[in-house]
Amino acid sequence: MVKEDVSGIEPTTLVFLLIAHVSVLLPHLQTLPVWISLMSLACCVWRIQIMRNPWFMPGKFMRIAIVVLGFTAIYFEYHTVIGPMAGVALLILAYSFKLLEARTQRDAYLVIFLAYFVVATAFLFDQAFTKALYLLFSSVLISGALFSINQTDWGFYRSYKKVTQLLLQSLPLMIVLFIFVPRIQPLWSIALDSKQGRMGLSDEMNPGDISKLIGSDELVFRVKFSEAMPPPSLRYWRALVLDSYDGRRWTRHREADNSDSTKNWFESYRSFFAELDQDSAKNNFLARYRYDIVMEASHQKWLFALDWAFPLSEGVTINPDYQLSASRPVDQAFFYSVESVMLKDETIPGDWMQRNMNTALNLRLPEASNPRSSAWAKQLRQQSDSDVAFVQSLLAHFHMQPFFYTLQPPLLGINAIDDFFFSTRKGFCEHYASAFTFMARSAGIPARVVIGYQGGEPSRFDNYLRIYQFDAHAWSEVWLPPRGWVRIDPTSAVSPSRVEKGIESALEEDSQSAVSDAVSWLRYRHLPWSAYIRHGTDYLRIVWIQKVVGYNTTQQSQLFSTWFRSNELRTTMLVLLASVSLSLSGVWLSLFYKRGRKKLKPEHQMYAAFCKRLATQGYIKNPGEGENDFARRVALHRPDLAASVQHITRMYSDLVYSSACNDSRTRTDALAELKTAIKQFPLNRTFSYYLKN
């Protein structure tokens, strides 16, 4: 390699570029493979060493080799070079390689433009309020590097200050464009091919699966109610119905898609809700809840809602198992609205529910599985007058017998339910839901398992709940005509506090739960400062997601209808034009006012401050009096200050009139010296001087 001249880019500009490079890469560390982060860091170190001169610029063949190596590594990492994840990785490598080989100002401009693109891609993975603030800060650093290319003598403080001023001036225009420009799909709405694993519910349930989630305090979703919240006993957030059992594992039954049947069911379900509205005087339901849910990324399609839910948002559907689903996997924070009703026991939904009921599926059990439990359930059903009596007797058995609710149940054998029901009698919610559903089916009662979350932590700032991974729960549903599917939670018969007070109360002394973790915020949830910090930051996030990230065409149309009584395109364009004109006029007026005010140069400001200090001692500079004449007059009356006054006056005159201070570095040093001299001006000797004279 041959030593190359890199003097086309000032060292100060290179420092700006390196600072911006580090700030831009930090948000991507969690999503990028480690080797990409290390390669980007290596490019930074190499560039720093080039700037210090001990290292050489990479030659042509080395640059080609580095690019080919990076391209190949990305292909093997993602099995493609097309798509969001691979595309972001390629962009970051190209950005890092360009910084390494930058030689001219043109290269520096290209590095800066690439940095802006890399900042924008960070929103693909997270749109949090804190992330937005940080990326705004990164944009300031990038813009500071842009200023440094043409203003090499400005320094860090002045460059970043100027960028901040421009940002504040453009803020009104940014807000106007965000509110009034017709909405399009944002960059972060594209589906990600993310390979990141995420803890949470799966579409199957084995003994111990849900109990593993109790160690996680990760937030799953938030629920904001328009009016009163439901009581804790009704806070069952259903996600999936598991109706197939192989003797140990519960899974979802995959039926062939019958769009006509599903459509007919949905029309009947919608009609049922409409009838509830029309017949509200009949009081067929206990309560009605309207609520908004902000769900964190789960990389799954299923959503959460209370029982008897009806989706109110576009892109959200419900199937005959009462499961809400999004149109595509939830890869970022997702906002949707739902309405639920709590029906009375005597309310009969209608025969449409029976038509979509698969009795054979919900009675199916593997042959010769758990024979003791099956025989016991059949005997109990013979002793019961009805299906309802059987359910009550089974719940009473769980309550009266020594069953225990624990995170650390013993291992179970091949006949897991037999071992649990007759031997260990220790388990978590999935053990009780599985055993109850199995016994109901053995007794000839259609039953299934439902998994989701139960409970929620009320917020201190608004009328909403926070649901965590450790709130994961499993319960049963049994078919009891004419009511249809009825929720039965056998866990509540064993541990009522689990439902009434939450999982943290039921497992307060369990060392494996998230609330017992010494580094978890939830361990200190009862401390006022801890609760306010957690709830305050979370409230900011939910408002940000609802009002900014979730601002879509529907919300914009509603806003125009409310503010301007019309949402037509003509109205939109007129309002946009007027708002932009008003914003630009405000910016122009502020600049005009600022330009109209004569701003003194630094040396004049310092000399004016010096004259002000002398004026406090009775020495006022007369209009038209020269600096040297004023200095001689002060020295005549105050010989003790003569040397200092004449020295400051001489430095000021050199800065104003001498050509020797035209050089930027010399001028900067002279200004610093003048500032120090004025700061050390010995006015504190005035009183002692008068005593001597």
Buried (B, 14 or more C-beta within 10 A) or exposed (E): EEEEEBEEBBEBBBBBBBBBBEBBBEBBEEBBBEEBBEBBBEBBEBBEEBBEEEBBBBEEEEBEEBEEEBEEBBEEBBEEEEBBBBBBBBBBBBBBBBBBBBBEBEBBBBBBEBBBBBBBBBBBBBBBBEBBEBBEEBBBBBBBBBBBBEBBEBEBEBBBBBBEEBBEBEEBBEEBBEBBEEEEEBEBEBEBBBEEEEEBBEBBBBBBBBBBBBBBBEBBBBBBBEEEBBEBEBBBBBBBBBBBBEBBBBBBBEEEEEEEEBEBBBEBBEEBBEBBEEEEEEEBBEEBBBBBBBBBBBBBBBBBBBBBBBBEBEEBBBBBBBBBBBEEBBBBBBBBBBBBBBBEEEBEBBEBBEEBBBEEEBBBBEEEBBEBBBEBBBEBBEEBEEBBEBBEBBBEBBBEEEBEBBBEBEEBEEBBBBBBBEEBBBBBBBBBBBBBBBBBBBBEBBBBBBBBBBBBBEBEBBBBBBBBBBBBBBBBBBBBEEBBBBEBBBBBBBBBBBBBBBBBBBBEEBEBBBBBBEEBBBBBBEEEEBBEEBBEEBBBBBBBBBEEBBBBEEEBBEBBEEEEEEBEEEBBEEBBEEBBEEBEEEBEEEEEEEEEEEEEEEBEEBBEEBBEEBEEEEBEBEEEEEBEEBBBBBBEEBEBBBEBBBBBBBBBBBBEEEEEBEEEEBBBEBBEBBBEBBEEBEEEEBEEEEEEE
